[in-house]
Amino acid sequence: MLRNLFFEPVADTPEQFAAFLNRQRAAAAELVKISGMKPVDMQSAGRAR
């Protein structure tokens, strides 16, 4: 099923997976920083549920 979604399952250790997640988070943070995006207050935007 994962392969149908273009995911490749791997058998990493928990430490390797944590390192992967940290790298991905850092990369995403850099993209947000470069883009200049700012957080949105969803309550004041009228989208709170």
N, C-alpha and C positions, 0 to 999 in steps of 0.2 A: 504494500500500500504506500509506504513512504517513497518508494522509487517512482510511483505514478505522480507524486507531487514534486519530483526532482530533488528529493532528499537522498543522501547516501548514508545509510547507517554505518557507524564505526564503533569499534570496541575500545574506547579509551578508558583510562583510569579516571576516577573522580577528580583527581588533581589536574589531569590533562584537560578534562572538560571545563573545570573552573578557569583554567588559564585561557582556554578558547573563549569562554564567555567574557572574561575580562578584556581580551583583545577586541572582541566585537563591540563591547560597550564603549571602549576608548575610541574606536573608529567611528561609531555612531555619534559620540559626543563631539568629535572633531568636525564631522559633517554639519552638525547643528550649529557649531560655532562659526564655521565658514559661511553658512547660509544666512546667518544673522537672524534666524528664527527666534521668536520670543514666546514664553509661555502665555497661555490664554486662560483667564479665569472663567471657567465654564458657567459658574453661577451668574456672574454679571453679564455673560454673553447670552443668557436666556436659554441655555441648553441643559440645565440641571434637571435631573429626574427625581 
